Amino acid sequence: MTLGLILALGVRDRTGAFDLSVIGWILTGVGLLIFALAFVVGPARAAREPEVVDEQDDVGEL
């Protein structure tokens, strides 16, 4: 995502053949999408998986 912002805001192609800022904005968008999905998918997956109970912790508490 950082590389995308650097390309999008800092690099301009003077020849006009292909503007590197287009690649930069695409990389930035993909990075933001992955970042957003991590906040959506991560908590949803954690809520879906059952908590594993370690029964060894109860030994000696009798």
LODO-140470 format. One record per residue (C-alpha): residue number from 1; residue in one letter; x, y, z. Coordinates in Angstrom, 3 decimals. Layout:
// LODO-140470
R seq type       xx       yy       zz
R NUM    a        X        Y        Z
...
END
This chain:
// LODO-140470
R seq type       xx       yy       zz
R   1    m    0.000    0.000    0.000
R   2    t    2.874    2.352    0.814
R   3    l    4.563    1.588   -2.490
R   4    g    1.268    2.328   -4.214
R   5    l    1.004    5.737   -2.557
R   6    i    4.608    6.575   -3.442
R   7    l    3.978    5.696   -7.079
R   8    a    0.616    7.438   -7.152
R   9    l    1.742   10.710   -5.627
R  10    g    5.419   10.962   -6.469
R  11    v    6.177    9.496   -9.894
R  12    r    5.087   11.004  -13.178
R  13    d    5.985    9.595  -16.556
R  14    r    7.115   12.447  -18.792
R  15    t    6.862   10.468  -22.034
R  16    g    3.105    9.955  -21.769
R  17    a    3.439    6.304  -22.756
R  18    f    2.095    5.002  -19.460
R  19    d    1.595    6.889  -16.246
R  20    l    3.010    5.077  -13.230
R  21    s    0.517    6.817  -10.974
R  22    v   -2.172    4.515  -12.404
R  23    i   -0.251    1.517  -11.075
R  24    g    0.206    3.374   -7.807
R  25    w   -3.491    3.996   -7.327
R  26    i   -4.264    0.359   -8.185
R  27    l   -1.718   -0.885   -5.624
R  28    t   -3.107    1.513   -3.033
R  29    g   -6.658    0.332   -3.668
R  30    v   -5.663   -3.321   -3.417
R  31    g   -3.776   -2.600   -0.197
R  32    l   -6.749   -0.801    1.325
R  33    l   -9.045   -3.642    0.290
R  34    i   -6.823   -6.243    1.966
R  35    f   -6.566   -4.051    5.060
R  36    a  -10.352   -3.681    5.241
R  37    l  -10.944   -7.390    4.692
R  38    a   -8.609   -8.203    7.582
R  39    f  -10.878   -6.241    9.914
R  40    v  -14.018   -7.906    8.550
R  41    v  -12.861  -11.505    8.098
R  42    g  -10.643  -11.730   11.201
R  43    p  -13.298  -11.023   13.850
R  44    a  -15.897  -13.055   11.954
R  45    r  -13.582  -16.056   11.859
R  46    a  -12.695  -15.660   15.540
R  47    a  -16.370  -15.546   16.482
R  48    r  -17.129  -18.640   14.414
R  49    e  -14.372  -20.888   15.815
R  50    p  -15.134  -22.522   19.161
R  51    e  -12.845  -21.811   22.073
R  52    v  -10.441  -24.659   22.817
R  53    v  -10.487  -25.615   26.492
R  54    d   -7.260  -27.021   27.855
R  55    e   -8.212  -29.585   30.499
R  56    q   -4.653  -29.824   31.824
R  57    d   -5.124  -26.473   33.582
R  58    d   -7.642  -28.055   35.979
R  59    v   -5.200  -30.647   37.348
R  60    g   -4.305  -30.010   40.982
R  61    e   -7.188  -27.685   41.759
R  62    l   -9.211  -30.331   43.585
END
